[in-house]
Amino acid sequence: MATVNINGKAYEKDALAKEAVPLAQLLAKNARLLPDSLLVAGADFTPEEDKELQTQLQALNILPRPALDGIYNAFSAAHLPALANALRAVDPKTQPIALANYVQILSLLPEPKVNPYFRRFLSNKPLIADIPTIVATAFVEGIAWKRPSGPGHICSLLNTLLIWCDTSIGDDGQSCLNADLRKRLSAKVAELHKVSADKTALDQFQRTEIGRCDGLLGTLESYECPKGYYLTSTRDYLLRSCGDDICAVCMEDDADLKCSNCKSARYCGQACQKRDWKAGHKYACFKVAF
């Protein structure tokens, strides 16, 4: 059976769904997000620590998409609050590697539409608070690109933050970013979009995501509508397609039973809940830390 080596340990690819939680825990450890490994003020990742984290991220990147999403979803359920706190604590001047690593991990998470834990985190205003500003400021002022992430992944993350975060966080109510920062970000992304037109510089995904971010920011500056309407209506449309309010099995609207562990999946009754558990929910159900 095919195996993949992650930080010195071999995992069977077909069994990775069952290993999602320990692999997510390993990622949190390597990212120094666990209580006994947090960075102290002014201390950055050592070259060895950075290499260890990047080695794991590179190894994860070769996994089949379902297995990779499972690991990142497990990470999202348990460690997003710690990642947010770490981002808030980082000093860009003295801890540039940590800043780049934390933004990189955020940019690699499955999009909220398929990651209910990320979706839950982004909708929690106290938890998300200043994270969009931190990410956008880092992008504007310059941040190291770390593969398998890159400028396109970070632009995709910026799109996600703009669409899914509460628009009232920003000072003009149009988005989660203050108007001045949004203009600076728009100029930065527009310039990057021009540069990325050189097809030898970035792959198709990177160019596409940069273009999407450029278009979204341009629309926000030119679209005349009630405050926050454009992004809020977009988020509401995406939420309807997520099925958060219907039974995950029969799609019945009357779905008052919620999974007590992941707090995401909903059911019309225990029969559908048991059926979904056997059908695979047990591999996507992770205890939520927030």
Secondary structure, DSSP 8 states (H G I E B T S, - for coil): --EEEETTEEEEGGGGGGGHHHHHHHHHHHTT-STTT---TT----HHHHHHHHHHHHHHTTS-HHHHHHHHHHHHHHHHHHHHHHHHH--TTT-HHHHHHHHHHHHHS--TTT-HHHHHHHT-HHHHTTHHHHHHHHHHH-----TT--HHHHHHHHHHHHHHS-GGGSTTSSSSS-HHHHHHHHHHHHHHHHHTTSTTTS-HHHHHHHHHHHHHHHHHHH--SSTTHHHHHHHHHHHHHHTTTS-TTT--S---EE-TTTS--EESSHHHHHHHHHHTGGGT------
